[in-house]
């Protein structure tokens, strides 16, 4: 049986997994829609998607580092990227 601290960590990890799955599902749906509908994005839209993608990668990397460090030292950076 897990203690309260470990239960909290488990709940947080479940949320992370859920969020990652949701991000992957949405990215897949966008890619399928664009391919199926043969949509061409404007230059500005491409820039915004690139920023979104890069931020998602940075959030993932920062989250993984934070888990390895067993702390929330990187939490502020992640929250800033989410905006």
ZILIN-V253185 format. One record per residue. N is the residue number from 0. RES is the residue in three letters. OMEGA is omega as a letter, one per 30 degrees, with the letter a starting at -180 (999 if undefined). Layout:
<<N/RES/OMEGA> <N/RES/OMEGA>>
This chain:
<<0/UNK/a> <1/UNK/l> <2/UNK/a> <3/UNK/a> <4/UNK/l> <5/UNK/l> <6/UNK/l> <7/UNK/l> <8/UNK/l> <9/UNK/l> <10/UNK/l> <11/UNK/l> <12/UNK/l> <13/UNK/l> <14/UNK/l> <15/UNK/l> <16/UNK/l> <17/UNK/l> <18/UNK/l> <19/UNK/l> <20/UNK/l> <21/UNK/l> <22/UNK/l> <23/UNK/l> <24/UNK/a> <25/UNK/l> <26/UNK/l> <27/UNK/l> <28/UNK/l> <29/UNK/a> <30/UNK/l> <31/UNK/a> <32/UNK/a> <33/UNK/a> <34/UNK/a> <35/UNK/a> <36/UNK/a> <37/UNK/a> <38/UNK/l> <39/UNK/l> <40/UNK/l> <41/UNK/l> <42/UNK/l> <43/UNK/l> <44/UNK/l> <45/UNK/l> <46/UNK/a> <47/UNK/l> <48/UNK/l> <49/UNK/l> <50/UNK/l> <51/UNK/a> <52/UNK/a> <53/UNK/l> <54/UNK/l> <55/UNK/l> <56/UNK/l> <57/UNK/l> <58/UNK/l> <59/UNK/a> <60/UNK/a> <61/UNK/l> <62/UNK/l> <63/UNK/l> <64/UNK/a> <65/UNK/l> <66/UNK/l> <67/UNK/a> <68/UNK/a> <69/UNK/l> <70/UNK/a> <71/UNK/a> <72/UNK/a> <73/UNK/a> <74/UNK/a> <75/UNK/l> <76/UNK/a> <77/UNK/a> <78/UNK/l> <79/UNK/a> <80/UNK/a> <81/UNK/a> <82/UNK/999>>
